[in-house]
Amino acid sequence: MSDDEQRAFRERLHTLRVWTDPLPRFDPDAAPAEPLPLFQRWLHEAADAGVREPHTMTLATADEAGRPAARVVMLHDADEHGWHFASHRTSRKGRELAARPQAALSFYWPQMGRQIRLTGPVTAAGPEESSADLHHRSPGALAAALVGRQSEVLPAYEELVRASAAAWDRAHREPDAEVPTWTLYVLDPDEVEFFQGEGQRRHVRLRYRTTPGGWTRDLLWP
């Protein structure tokens, strides 16, 4: 990249702005005693406000050497057991979760100026629950799972096209087809932070943490 290109890129970054529209207010004193009801309410509000794909989230894991990796995945559920997502256990994230069963999740809804961060241990569900999770989803999700080989080196894109076509055909013919490596994961958070942006940068950060006696809440400096 030339110096002029680098300068143009940096100048473009400096022109970008966030939160140019009015943002919702958040009163932390009115927040519930546990994070789950607030998370569910915020997701509903994001969807109602027109946020596209509000159920997508960043999942961060680490390998045995502690090297982090992050990617965007879909939330499958959030209940009293934790926050649910799924993948092949043979994928990079599956291998990393097997080696280090801890992870972080992050949601960001720019139209609302809101983000939510969670950290905690992750457990893998059994084959029956994992299979039920996959077959509750769309034919496209099943076809993608049937392709498999996630995170492996792809020698040529044409191989993916052929494998995907065969997987779509099988997904339509066998809607109950099993994918043995498909695994449902559940993150049971020990810390959840809710962030509400504010136009004058007086952001509200409300942190929930687990203790032997239940959840505690703290406000954090932005």
Helices and strands as residue ranges (DSSP letters): H 3-15, G 28-30, H 35-48, E 56-62, E 68-74, E 77-79, E 82-88, H 92-99, E 102-109, E 114-124, H 127-135, H 139-147, H 157-173, E 182-187, E 191-196, E 204-211, E 214-220
